[in-house]
């Protein structure tokens, strides 16, 4: 599982002209799922991201976590995080198939909600326009192979 996590002031996702998810302060998460991923990996990834301390404290240091700032999550499925870039045209055979990826995408969000976070999302497989006001900017790459 791979996630690109951006600290945002606000973020939203638009599908067919309609805003389907919108948050204020929090994390915009682009989430990619690989064929080796499991529910346990989804839980671990959610735990790691939700506990990441990258929000500024009163001294301007990145020391506060998402819950300490009352942040929310906007989670966008992103199979392109598993792109094979050996050639000019990316291949996507390294991404999990939808029948595996959709339940793990849902499991990731369910774990975040169970921790008390507001979670907004896009639509798996849809053509989405994602808007964000990055904060910092602070952008982190999480890879379950390195956890």
C-alpha positions, 0 to 999 in steps of 0.5 A, spaced: 500 500 500 502 506 498 499 513 500 501 520 498 499 524 504 499 532 503 497 537 509 492 541 507 488 547 509 482 545 505 481 539 500 475 537 495 473 532 490 469 533 484 465 528 480 461 530 474 461 537 476 459 535 483 463 536 490 462 529 493 467 530 498 470 536 502 474 537 508 478 543 512 484 542 515 487 535 515 490 530 510 489 529 503 491 522 502 492 519 495 491 511 496 494 506 492 493 498 493 498 493 491 496 485 490 500 483 496 496 488 500 491 485 506 486 488 511 492 488 516 496 492 512 490 497 511 489 498 518 497 499 519 497 504 514 491 508 517 494 508 524 501 510 521 498 516 517 493 518 523 498 518 528 503 522 524 505 529 527 506 534 522 501 540 524 505 545 528 504 546 535 505 553 539 512 554 537 511 553 530 514 545 530 511 540 527 509 536 533 501 535 533 497 529 530 491 530 526 486 529 532 490 534 536 488 539 531 481 536 529 483 535 522 479 530 517 481 526 511 480 526 504 481 519 501 482 518 493 483 512 490 490 512 486 492 506 482 497 510 478 501 510 485 503 503 482 505 505 475 511 501 472 515 507 469 520 503 465 517 505 458 514 512 456 507 509 457 506 507 464 503 500 465 499 499 471 499 491 472 502 492 479 496 495 482 491 491 485 485 489 481 478 492 483 475 486 486 481 486 491 482 494 491 475 496 493 474 492 499 481 495 502 480 502 500 474 501 504 477 498 510 482 503 510 477 509 511 473 504 516 479 504 520 480 512 520 473 513 522 473 508 527 479 512 530 474 518 530 476 522 524 471 525 519 473 521 512 471 524 506 472 520 499 472 520 492 469 514 488 473 508 486 475 508 478 471 515 477 474 521 473 475 526 479 478 533 479 481 534 486 482 541 489 487 542 495 490 548 498 496 545 501 499 547 508 506 548 508 507 545 503 508 538 507 507 532 503 509 525 505 510 518 502 508 512 506 509 505 503 507 499 506 514 495 504 517 500 508 513 500 515 
